[in-house]
Amino acid sequence: MLAEQKYWNPVLETLPREQIRKLQLAKFKRIFRWAYEHSKFHRELYEKAGIKPDDIHSFEDIRRIPTVEKAMMRGIQRKDPFPYGDALCVPLEDVVEFRQTSGTTGQPVYQADTWQDWEWWAESWAYILWAQGYRPRDRVFIPFGYNVFVAFWAGHYAVEKIGAEIVPGGVLDTQARILKIQELRCTAMMATPTYVLGMADAAKSMGIDPRELSIRRITCAGEPGASIPATKKRMEEAWNAKVYDHAGATEIGAWSFECETQSGCLHVNEPFFLVEIQDVDTGEYIEEPGRRGKMIITALDRQAQPCIRFDSKDLIEWAPEPCSCGRTFRMIKGGVVGRADDITKVKGVLLAPGAIEEVVRGMDGLADEFEVVVDKVGDIDRITLKIEIVRGREGERRNIEATLKDQLRLKTNLGYNLEFHDHGTLPRYDVKARRFKDLRPKH
């Protein structure tokens, strides 16, 4: 253990709660003042609300500060200092990293980071990997195309930070990545749930059993699948490995993680982030477990382009108990369960895409990929669920269809038009999957 800790030591994991809260408040006051003094966008926002840095003395004061939405960031970019615009807090020559959001919810947001910001990214990710059992003895394969989307970039640097070995598989295709994992006996990897399952299928088509490879831990991001029990089970069985979830975003950072305990909850990475939960309908702030709301989050140490009270739209709820692992960070139950702007009303019923995934991924005989399309026939909403049957199970279609309809009705209170497609014909995704499509006219 001492030899391992010479590389990196997570000293904040077990701070008493009162010290964590004291640290968060001090950091918030610092980043708020920094943004007020250095960002034209933030200063105008706060002056309009009548709030100055000297007004912030408590967490109650923080809740008076206006929130920021992604659309606001899009609106101020692509002008001087180009391309970041009015939120940039440092001279352009201090920016060393460019990233942008994936664009799944609209025009990408550009994100600037200084070298200090990038060190902060790596440090927050190092807490994630350490909690999931990564150690200097690991050889970690990262099978994603390194580009302007942040994805696992910071995970790469965190692997180095904790002293483990990194194998970047960016330009390789899926088959070559599998062969490289086999050749080097890699022990861990990071990918989206979609790609983890896709790699397992590809390995089988090559005559390689992924369970017999050396991968023993997998960190997921980009989609909620690793916190959905049925999807996690499929991945773990496919690879004979432990699968851990993590939640983060380009404009926010790596703000939560699952630990080796696998309690079904995610730790909030509290030394680096302040998370608040707000009722979607009333705006009330939620402190007690059992009530779901949207996440308002502050990155406490990011300076080039601050993320202060960002309305992420992610739906979360506080867990009732601390984790048995001994970490003192607060937990969110079941991870990110959806987005406030993804929850849609169909036939008068509120529908969360994650509920459909739980049913499909929990069904024996169905392949991993699926697609949901919501449209209208006249004035009536229609939901079409496109699925694939596992090869060799086509003769069971009638029974699978009946069971699937029953489970969907039970879990979502809705009926579906089922479309069966040949195995391997639905779209496959390397990074963020786009399985839910609402084609109804917008009013």
C-alpha positions in Angstrom: 0.0 0.0 0.0 2.8 2.4 0.9 4.4 1.8 -2.5 1.2 2.5 -4.3 0.5 5.7 -2.4 3.8 7.2 -3.5 2.1 8.0 -6.7 -1.2 9.5 -5.5 -3.1 9.5 -2.3 -6.9 10.4 -2.0 -6.6 12.3 1.3 -10.0 13.9 1.1 -12.1 10.7 0.9 -12.9 10.4 4.6 -13.0 14.0 5.7 -15.7 14.6 8.4 -18.9 16.0 6.9 -18.5 19.4 8.6 -15.0 19.8 7.1 -16.3 18.9 3.6 -19.1 21.5 3.9 -16.6 24.1 5.2 -14.3 23.4 2.3 -17.2 23.6 -0.2 -18.4 26.9 1.1 -14.9 28.4 1.1 -14.2 27.2 -2.5 -17.6 28.4 -3.7 -17.0 31.9 -2.4 -13.6 31.9 -4.1 -14.8 30.8 -7.5 -17.9 33.1 -7.3 -15.6 36.1 -6.7 -13.2 35.0 -9.4 -16.1 34.8 -12.0 -17.6 38.1 -10.8 -14.3 39.9 -11.3 -13.1 38.2 -14.5 -16.1 37.2 -16.6 -18.3 39.7 -18.3 -21.1 37.2 -18.6 -21.1 36.2 -15.0 -20.7 39.8 -13.7 -23.7 41.0 -15.8 -25.8 38.0 -14.6 -25.0 38.6 -10.9 -25.4 42.4 -11.1 -28.8 42.0 -12.6 -29.8 39.8 -9.7 -28.3 42.3 -7.2 -25.7 39.9 -5.8 -22.1 40.6 -5.1 -19.3 38.4 -3.7 -19.4 39.9 -0.2 -23.1 38.9 0.0 -22.2 35.1 0.1 -21.8 33.9 3.7 -23.8 30.6 3.7 -25.3 27.8 1.6 -28.6 29.6 1.9 -27.0 32.7 0.2 -25.8 30.5 -2.6 -29.3 29.5 -3.5 -30.1 33.2 -4.3 -27.6 33.2 -7.1 -29.1 32.7 -10.6 -28.6 29.4 -12.4 -26.9 29.1 -15.8 -28.3 26.9 -18.6 -26.5 25.5 -21.6 -28.5 27.7 -24.0 -27.1 30.8 -22.3 -23.5 29.5 -22.9 -24.3 28.9 -26.6 -25.6 32.4 -26.9 -22.4 34.1 -25.7 -19.9 32.0 -27.7 -18.3 32.4 -31.2 -17.3 36.0 -30.5 -14.3 37.7 -29.0 -12.3 36.4 -27.3 -13.0 33.9 -30.0 -14.4 31.2 -29.8 -15.4 31.4 -26.1 -16.9 34.8 -25.7 -17.9 36.6 -22.5 -17.5 33.7 -20.0 -13.8 33.4 -20.5 -11.9 34.5 -17.3 -8.3 34.2 -18.5 -6.3 35.6 -21.4 -6.5 33.4 -24.5 -2.8 32.6 -24.2 -3.5 30.9 -20.9 -5.9 28.4 -22.5 -4.2 25.1 -23.2 -7.1 22.7 -23.8 -10.1 22.9 -26.1 -13.1 20.6 -25.7 -16.7 20.8 -26.8 -19.9 19.1 -25.7 -21.2 16.2 -27.8 -24.0 18.2 -29.3 -26.7 15.6 -28.5 -29.0 18.4 -27.1 -28.1 21.1 -29.7 -25.2 23.3 -30.8 -22.0 22.2 -29.0 -20.7 24.4 -26.2 -17.0 25.2 -26.4 -15.0 24.6 -23.2 -11.7 26.3 -22.4 -9.3 25.0 -19.8 -6.0 26.2 -18.4 -3.3 23.8 -17.4 -4.4 24.2 -13.8 -8.0 23.3 -14.9 -6.7 20.2 -16.7 -4.8 19.1 -13.6 -8.1 19.5 -11.7 -9.8 17.3 -14.2 -7.2 14.6 -13.8 -7.3 14.9 -10.0 -11.1 14.5 -9.8 -10.9 11.5 -12.2 -8.1 10.0 -10.0 -10.6 9.9 -7.1 -13.0 7.9 -9.4 -10.4 5.4 -10.5 -9.0 4.8 -7.0 -12.5 4.2 -5.6 -13.1 1.6 -8.3 -10.0 -0.3 -7.5 -7.5 0.9 -10.1 -4.0 0.7 -8.9 -0.4 1.2 -10.3 -0.3 -2.5 -11.3 -3.2 -2.1 -13.8 -2.8 -1.8 -17.5 -5.8 0.3 -18.7 -7.1 0.2 -22.3 -9.1 3.2 -23.5 -11.0 2.3 -26.7 -12.3 5.7 -27.8 -11.4 8.0 -30.7 -9.5 10.9 -29.0 -11.0 14.1 -30.4 -12.6 17.4 -29.3 -15.2 15.6 -27.2 -13.8 15.2 -23.6 -15.0 11.6 -23.2 -12.2 9.7 -21.5 -9.4 12.3 -22.0 -9.2 13.1 -18.3 -9.5 9.5 -17.4 -6.3 8.9 -19.5 -4.4 11.5 -17.5 -5.9 10.2 -14.2 -4.5 6.7 -15.0 -1.1 8.3 -15.3 -1.6 10.3 -12.1 -2.3 7.2 -10.0 0.7 5.4 -11.5 -1.1 2.8 -13.7 -0.2 2.1 -17.3 -2.3 3.5 -20.1 -2.9 1.9 -23.5 -4.6 4.4 -25.9 -6.6 2.6 -28.6 -8.0 5.7 -30.4 -7.2 5.0 -34.0 -7.8 1.3 -33.9 -11.1 -0.3 -35.1 -13.1 -2.5 -32.8 -11.5 -5.8 -33.9 -8.0 -4.3 -33.6 -8.8 -3.0 -30.1 -9.9 -6.5 -29.0 -6.7 -8.0 -30.3 -4.6 -5.4 -28.6 -6.4 -6.1 -25.3 -5.7 -9.8 -25.8 -2.0 -9.2 -26.8 -1.1 -6.9 -23.9 -3.3 -8.6 -21.3 -5.0 -5.3 -20.3 -6.7 -5.5 -16.9 -9.2 -2.6 -17.2 -10.9 -0.3 -19.7 -13.2 2.7 -20.0 -16.1 3.0 -22.5 -19.8 3.8 -22.9 -22.2 0.9 -21.9 -23.2 0.7 -25.6 -19.6 0.2 -26.7 -18.8 -2.3 -23.9 -21.6 -4.5 -25.2 -20.7 -3.9 -28.8 -17.1 -4.9 -28.2 -18.3 -8.1 -26.5 -20.4 -9.0 -29.6 -17.5 -8.2 -31.9 -15.1 -10.4 -29.9 -17.5 -13.3 -30.1 -17.8 -12.8 -33.9 -14.0 -13.1 -34.0 -14.1 -16.4 -32.1 -12.8 -14.7 -28.9 -14.7 -15.2 -25.7 -14.5 -11.7 -23.9 -14.9 -13.5 -20.6 -11.6 -15.2 -21.1 -9.7 -11.9 -21.7 -7.9 -10.3 -18.9 -10.3 -7.3 -18.3 -11.4 -7.3 -14.7 -12.8 -3.8 -14.2 -14.6 -1.5 -16.6 -15.5 2.2 -16.0 -18.5 3.5 -17.9 -19.6 7.0 -18.8 -21.7 8.9 -21.3 -24.9 7.0 -20.8 -27.0 5.9 -17.8 -26.7 2.2 -18.6 -24.1 1.3 -15.9 -26.5 2.4 -13.2 -29.4 0.4 -14.8 -29.2 -3.0 -13.1 -30.2 -5.0 -16.2 -27.6 -3.3 -18.4 -24.8 -3.6 -15.8 -25.6 -7.3 -15.4 -25.3 -7.8 -19.2 -21.9 -6.1 -19.3 -20.5 -7.9 -16.3 -21.6 -11.3 -17.6 -20.3 -10.5 -21.1 -16.8 -9.7 -19.8 -16.6 -11.5 -16.5 -15.6 -8.1 -15.0 -16.9 -5.6 -12.5 -18.6 -2.6 -14.2 -18.6 0.8 -12.5 -20.5 3.9 -13.3 -19.4 7.5 -13.4 -21.2 10.7 -14.3 -19.6 13.8 -15.7 -20.0 16.4 -18.5 -17.7 18.6 -20.6 -18.9 21.8 -19.1 -19.0 20.4 -15.6 -16.3 17.8 -14.9 -16.2 14.4 -13.4 -18.7 15.0 -10.6 -19.7 11.5 -9.3 -18.7 7.9 -9.3 -19.5 4.4 -8.1 -17.1 2.7 -5.8 -16.1 -1.0 -5.4 -19.0 -1.5 -2.9 -21.4 -1.3 -5.9 -24.3 -0.2 -3.7 -26.4 1.1 -6.5 -25.6 4.7 -5.6 -23.0 7.2 -6.9 -20.7 9.2 -4.6 -20.7 12.9 -5.3 -17.1 14.0 -5.8 -17.6 16.6 -3.1 -14.2 18.2 -2.6 -14.4 19.4 -6.2 -18.2 20.0 -6.7 -21.2 21.4 -4.9 -24.4 19.6 -5.9 -27.9 20.9 -5.1 -31.2 19.2 -6.0 -34.1 21.3 -7.1 -37.7 20.3 -7.5 -38.6 20.6 -11.2 -42.1 21.9 -10.6 -41.8 24.1 -7.4 -38.2 25.2 -7.5 -37.8 24.0 -3.8 -34.4 22.7 -2.9 -34.4 19.1 -1.7 -32.3 17.9 1.2 -34.1 14.7 2.2 -33.8 11.3 0.5 -36.7 9.9 -1.6 -37.5 13.0 -3.7 -36.2 13.3 -7.2 -35.3 16.7 -8.7 -32.9 18.2 -11.2 -29.2 18.8 -10.4 -27.8 22.3 -10.0 -24.0 22.0 -9.8 -20.9 24.1 -9.3 -17.4 23.1 -10.3 -15.5 24.6 -7.4 -12.0 24.8 -8.9 -12.4 25.5 -12.7 -11.2 28.9 -13.6 -10.9 29.5 -17.4 -14.6 29.1 -18.0 -16.4 28.6 -14.7 -19.3 26.3 -14.1 -21.3 28.0 -11.3 -24.8 26.9 -10.4 -25.3 25.1 -13.7 -28.7 23.7 -14.4 -27.7 20.3 -15.8 -31.2 18.9 -16.2 -29.9 15.6 -14.8 -32.5 14.0 -12.5 -31.2 12.6 -9.3 -32.1 12.0 -5.6 -30.2 11.8 -2.4 -29.5 8.3 -1.0 -30.7 7.7 2.5 -27.5 6.2 4.0 -23.7 6.8 3.6 -21.7 4.1 1.8 -20.3 1.2 3.7 -16.9 1.8 2.0 -16.1 4.5 4.6 -16.1 7.5 2.2 -17.9 10.5 3.7 -19.1 12.0 0.4 -22.9 12.2 -0.1 -24.5 9.6 -2.4 -27.2 9.8 -5.1 -29.5 6.8 -5.4 -29.4 4.9 -8.6 -27.1 7.4 -10.4 -28.5 9.8 -13.0 -32.0 8.4 -13.7 -32.7 10.7 -16.7 -32.9 14.3 -17.8 -35.6 16.8 -17.0 -35.8 17.6 -20.8 -35.9 13.8 -21.7 -38.9 13.0 -19.5 -41.8 13.4 -22.0 -45.5 12.9 -21.8 -46.9 10.2 -24.1 -50.6 9.5 -24.1 -50.9 11.5 -20.9 -48.2 9.3 -19.1 -44.8 10.6 -18.1 -42.1 8.4 -19.8 -38.4 8.1 -19.0 -36.2 6.4 -21.6 -34.3 4.6 -18.9 -37.4 2.6 -17.9 -37.5 1.1 -21.5 -33.8 0.3 -21.3 -34.3 -1.6 -18.0 -37.0 -3.7 -19.6 -35.2 -4.5 -22.9 -31.8 -5.2 -21.3 -33.5 -7.4 -18.6 -35.2 -9.6 -21.2 -33.7 -13.0 -22.1 -33.5 -13.5 -25.8 -33.2 -9.8 -26.8 -30.0 -8.3 -28.2 -28.5 -5.3 -26.6 -29.4 -2.6 -29.2 -32.9 -1.0 -29.4 -34.5 2.2 -30.6 -37.6 4.1 -29.5 -39.5 6.4 -31.8 -42.5 8.5 -30.6 -44.7 10.0 -33.3 -48.4 10.8 -34.0 -51.0 8.9 -36.0 -53.6 11.7 -36.4 -54.0 13.1 -33.0 -52.9 9.9 -31.2 -49.4 9.4 -29.8 -47.6 6.2 -31.0 -44.5 4.6 -29.5 -42.5 2.2 -31.7 -39.9 0.1 -30.1 -37.4 -1.4 -32.5 -35.5 -4.5 -31.1 -33.4 -7.4 -32.2 -33.6 -11.1 -31.2 -30.4 -12.9 -30.3 -29.2 -15.1 -33.1 -30.6 -18.6 -32.8 -33.6 -17.5 -30.7 -35.8 -16.4 -33.7 -38.1 -19.3 -33.2 -39.1 -17.9 -29.7 -40.3 -14.6 -31.1 -43.9 -15.0 -30.2 -43.1 -15.8 -26.5 -40.5 -13.0 -26.4 -43.0 -10.5 -27.9 -45.8 -11.4 -25.4 -43.4 -11.1 -22.4 -41.9 -7.9 -23.6 -45.4 -6.3 -24.1 -46.4 -7.3 -20.6 -43.2 -6.0 -19.0 -43.4 -2.7 -20.8 -47.0 -2.2 -19.7 -46.0 -3.1 -16.1 -43.0 -0.8 -16.0 -44.1 2.2 -18.1 -48.0 2.0 -18.1 -47.9 2.3 -21.9 -48.5 0.1 -25.0 -45.9 -0.2 -27.8 -45.8 -1.0 -31.4 -43.0 -3.6 -31.6 -40.7 -3.8 -34.6 -38.3 -6.8 -34.8 -35.2 -6.3 -36.8 -32.5 -8.7 -37.9 -29.6 -9.1 -35.4 -27.0 -6.4 -36.1 -29.1 -4.1 -38.3 -30.0 -1.4 -35.7 -27.5 1.5 -35.3 -24.4 0.9 -33.1 -22.7 3.8 -31.3 -19.1 4.3 -30.0 -19.8 7.2 -27.7 -23.2 8.6 -26.8 -26.1 6.5 -28.1 -29.2 8.2 -29.6 -31.9 5.6 -29.1 -34.8 7.9 -28.2 -36.4 9.9 -31.0 -39.4 12.1 -30.4 -40.8 13.0 -33.9 -44.0 14.6 -32.8 -44.5 18.2 -34.0 -43.2 20.8 -31.6 -45.7 23.5 -30.6 
